[in-house]
Amino acid sequence: MGNLAHRVRVLWTTHMVPAGFPPLTIDHSRRRAIERVARSGLLANEGQWTTLIGRCLKSSYLKGDVDGKRWASDFDWILDRAGQILDGRHDDRITHSVSPWPNCEFPGGCEKPANMGGLCFEHYEAKAGV
């Protein structure tokens, strides 16, 4: 198990620190925490740690890119929430600030999304005489 703590530090230093996460030192309490989650089966091997780190690197929230503020979660915070992170609770949400549909092509312009024959529902009905 002690070797796992060393491998975790190497993974963290190689991947997380360059992405802006704080550096990691392994002291006695962190070594025990790593051993505890390994015994629980949550992060029992290097592959599971790699998955956790990959999810952290893809999460704007965990990197601290939220509301224009810049911070980064640290190792202890991530370890305490490892189950949530692996479950995807901190993954980026897909939002569309722009509609995925093209705009209505009604002459004179319309900002509504087109869904039928290049027109929004309202203009499609008007053209069809419904």
VMD Tcl script that draws the C-alpha trace (Angstrom):
set ca {
  {0.00 0.00 0.00}
  {2.85 2.40 0.74}
  {3.93 2.10 -2.87}
  {0.44 3.24 -3.96}
  {0.93 6.54 -2.12}
  {4.15 7.12 -4.07}
  {2.43 6.32 -7.38}
  {-0.44 8.66 -6.49}
  {2.03 11.47 -5.81}
  {3.73 10.84 -9.17}
  {0.37 10.87 -10.99}
  {-0.66 14.06 -9.19}
  {2.63 15.81 -9.88}
  {2.67 14.72 -13.53}
  {-0.93 15.58 -14.41}
  {-2.59 17.77 -11.80}
  {0.11 20.30 -10.90}
  {0.67 21.41 -14.54}
  {-3.11 21.96 -14.78}
  {-3.03 24.38 -11.84}
  {-3.82 22.10 -8.90}
  {-1.71 22.61 -5.76}
  {1.39 20.43 -5.33}
  {1.06 17.30 -3.22}
  {3.28 16.13 -0.42}
  {2.61 12.76 1.15}
  {2.73 12.93 4.92}
  {1.63 10.30 7.42}
  {-2.03 11.37 7.49}
  {-2.32 11.47 3.70}
  {-0.65 8.07 3.39}
  {-3.23 6.68 5.84}
  {-6.06 8.36 3.91}
  {-4.83 6.80 0.63}
  {-4.60 3.41 2.32}
  {-8.11 3.84 3.78}
  {-9.76 4.54 0.40}
  {-7.73 1.72 -1.17}
  {-9.00 -0.73 1.44}
  {-12.56 0.45 0.80}
  {-12.13 -0.54 -2.85}
  {-12.93 2.96 -4.12}
  {-9.38 3.81 -5.23}
  {-7.61 0.48 -4.84}
  {-5.25 0.67 -7.81}
  {-3.43 3.05 -10.09}
  {-6.06 2.68 -12.83}
  {-8.80 3.98 -10.55}
  {-6.60 6.90 -9.53}
  {-5.95 7.64 -13.19}
  {-9.72 7.70 -13.81}
  {-10.23 10.07 -10.87}
  {-7.48 12.41 -12.08}
  {-8.88 12.35 -15.62}
  {-12.31 13.40 -14.37}
  {-10.76 16.18 -12.28}
  {-8.87 17.51 -15.29}
  {-12.09 17.65 -17.35}
  {-14.12 19.44 -14.65}
  {-14.22 23.22 -14.77}
  {-15.62 23.20 -11.23}
  {-12.78 21.15 -9.77}
  {-10.23 23.29 -11.61}
  {-11.91 26.37 -10.17}
  {-13.03 27.92 -13.43}
  {-16.38 29.02 -12.01}
  {-17.99 32.46 -12.17}
  {-14.73 34.11 -13.24}
  {-12.97 33.03 -10.04}
  {-9.73 31.08 -10.18}
  {-9.08 28.46 -7.54}
  {-8.36 24.75 -7.58}
  {-9.52 22.00 -5.29}
  {-6.68 20.38 -3.38}
  {-5.85 16.73 -2.84}
  {-7.68 16.42 0.48}
  {-10.86 18.00 -0.91}
  {-10.77 15.69 -3.93}
  {-10.05 12.61 -1.82}
  {-13.00 13.41 0.47}
  {-15.28 13.60 -2.58}
  {-13.71 10.87 -4.72}
  {-16.94 8.87 -4.89}
  {-18.90 11.90 -6.10}
  {-16.23 12.73 -8.67}
  {-16.13 9.18 -10.01}
  {-19.95 9.21 -10.19}
  {-19.75 12.30 -12.42}
  {-21.37 14.77 -9.99}
  {-18.70 17.39 -10.73}
  {-18.57 16.88 -14.51}
  {-19.18 19.90 -16.71}
  {-22.81 20.37 -17.66}
  {-23.53 20.68 -21.35}
  {-25.23 23.99 -21.93}
  {-26.13 25.65 -25.15}
  {-25.88 29.40 -24.99}
  {-26.78 29.26 -28.64}
  {-29.61 27.07 -29.85}
  {-28.40 23.92 -31.56}
  {-31.10 24.56 -34.17}
  {-30.71 27.07 -37.00}
  {-32.76 30.27 -36.82}
  {-36.04 30.64 -38.65}
  {-35.61 31.75 -42.26}
  {-38.76 33.92 -42.29}
  {-38.24 37.02 -44.48}
  {-37.55 40.01 -42.25}
  {-35.77 37.89 -39.68}
  {-36.84 35.77 -36.75}
  {-34.72 34.64 -33.80}
  {-36.76 31.53 -33.02}
  {-35.28 28.12 -33.80}
  {-36.39 26.60 -37.09}
  {-37.96 23.19 -36.85}
  {-40.12 22.72 -39.93}
  {-39.01 23.54 -43.45}
  {-36.56 26.17 -42.24}
  {-39.25 28.06 -40.31}
  {-40.21 28.28 -36.66}
  {-43.50 26.71 -35.69}
  {-45.36 30.04 -35.72}
  {-44.21 31.02 -39.21}
  {-44.68 27.51 -40.56}
  {-48.31 27.58 -39.46}
  {-48.79 31.06 -40.95}
  {-47.34 29.93 -44.29}
  {-49.43 26.76 -44.27}
  {-52.56 28.74 -43.42}
  {-53.26 26.75 -40.28}
}
mol new
graphics top color blue
foreach p $ca { graphics top sphere $p radius 0.5 }
foreach p [lrange $ca 0 end-1] q [lrange $ca 1 end] { graphics top cylinder $p $q radius 0.2 }
display resetview
